[in-house]
Amino acid sequence: MNFDLLIKNGLVVDGTGADAFRADVGVRAGRIAAIGDLSEASAETTIDASGKCVTPGFIDPHSHADLSVLFQPSMTNYLMQGVTTVVGGNCGHSYAPVGDEMYRAAIIDSRVQYAANPSYFQMTQLLFPKADAVRALREEYGVEMDWHSFSEYLDRCNAQPMDGNIAPLAGYSAIRGTVMGLDCLREATDAELDAMERLTRECMEQGAFGLSTGADPQYVPGPFATDAETVRMLRVVRDFGGVFASHTRNVGPDGRPDRMGGYRTMLEQALAAGVRANVSHVHTLGMGATGEETARAAEETLRYFEQMERAGVDLSYDVIPSPYSMDMTTPYFSTFLRPFVLMSGSRAQLAKNFGVPDFRKMVRTVIEAGMYPLMDARQPMMSMYGMLAVSRHKNPAYVGKNLLACAAEAGVDPLDLVMDLFREDPDMGAMLMMPDAEKSNEILCRHRMAMPCSDGFTGDKTMNFGLNEDLMMTPNPMNFCFAVRYLTQHPKARFEDTIRTMTGFVAERFNIAGRGVLREGAFADIVVLDRAALHSYDRDENVLQYPEGIDAVIVNGALTISHKRHTGAAAGRMLRRDEK
């Protein structure tokens, strides 16, 4: 027998949860052609996996890769950790469908947003005229926004090289914006509902794996959809066997934390529609002030999920396998002071300006006028003080301390504390830190309904989503290493079950055909890993490093990563539901 690729002498963990077994794996024409004793076979490329594990390529159930793949098609960050397929289009965000009137920005488009509609204070503006965005996309990235339908966007992505696979959901905010245009922040009319139902059906017919929603207030226009509207669209998704994924609301109508209320709304919608559901990036931020409180909140969340499962909801959820995570890594605290950095010209000059009394007075006046809620301690759900801890400062006494707790300890206003800290060290850093959330994260990660996710984007470890070097936003470490973090954080867990959670289980939940398992006829998405060498750098001093222990990554039969070297095989693609 002759193969294109032959993996010899490995311990096969096939993604089904079955016991591992020693075998060779032969690949031909992008598929797994044989598994067994292939010692007499030959191949164009042979990998000796002696002492190593051979697994399916990992699948990330929650990413935003479809929003960045036109700008960063290499997907290096995913491939280096063994992820060969990601689910995109989450949280109601997707780049298609799109109409002629409105552009709904990707949440990583800070440069595009600023070029299209400059603003010092509005860090994320999701809705603005499409004509402005078309120009900005061309100028910033050289991308022509020449698509309208869901299918046209998938074709547009597939027309360029891609190194990994993306299984896209249709974002309902994109559907709503396509039909309603800029006047989308209201309830829909009957005619608009009819049009949105037709467009939802069209997206499913064109290959969407399901529908996602974003229900938090800032995820416009998603929160303006009524329950009845959402259920109507979900029944279309059900008819196609698709999945409903949702970034549930974190606050109630009164602005107070209400994550459980968000879960109830989503799962009651799923139950009413009879659609399979996946709850997005479940966590306990805002659900407790101590480790004990957040652990109880995690357990309460899971009891409710199990209750809804018994009531008839076909349910799973994804979780970031770290309590230290946010959308981006911000190397400098100056990113959170964006308006005042832009006014001052640099973070170094802003530090000097914080020593000028009337400048400080101006900053306080702006904050108290409600122009920048991120620094407004009166808005606990919006401000940074309770979420961030100092990660780097020339005065080590501050490192590791939460900003709000630090201000309380010093008996000063949080805004004054921040201005003083920054004045002392303009190179200071900060990180998101959920209060004592390690135990709650552990509880959420180990449940049978759980799947680990990155909530990330495509790219590499050096890319900057920010406006300039002083306002840097690099990918969060989970973009590089969530898979290896999950593989290593529970060493006593049965390895075959861990692999199934990251492969076959995800493929089952999202109906990603022919992936997530090693069997003859399946697509050849394969990882060769050294369990003893696995290491994630997400808790090290230098987090911007690719993990260790991933020896080889094969995508659709092509060797794409070999000992941390990217081959440039470009064998990935946008997938379509029920693709055989």
Secondary structure, 3 states (H helix, E strand, C coil): CEEEEEEEEEEECCCCCCCCEEEEEEEECCEEEEEECCCCCEEEEEEECCCCEEEECEEECCECHHHHCCCCCCCHHHHCCCEEEEEECHHHCCCCCCCCCEEECCCCCHHHHHHHCCCCCCCCCCEEEHHHHHHHHHHHHCCCCCCCCHHHHHHHHHCCCCCCEEEECEEHHHHHHHHHCCCCCCCCCHHHHHHHHHHHHHHHHCCCCEEEEECCCCCCCHHHCCHHHHHHHHHHHHHCCCEEEEECCCECCCCCECHHHHHHHHHHHHHHHCCEEEECCCCCCCCCCCHHHHHHHHHHHHHHHHHHHHCCCCEEEEECCCCCCCCEECCCHHHHHHHHHHHHCCHHHHHHHCCCHHHHHHHHHHHHCCCCHHHCCCCCCCCCCCCEEEEECCCHHHCCCEHHHHHHHHCCCHHHHHHHHHHHCCCCEEEECCCCCHHHHHHHHCCCCEEECCCECCCCCCCCCCCCHHHCCEECHHHHHHHHHHHHCCCCCCHHHHHHHHCHHHHHHHCCCCCCCCCCCCECCEEEECHHHCECCCCCCCCCCCCECEEEEEECCEEEEECCEECCCCCCCECCCCCC
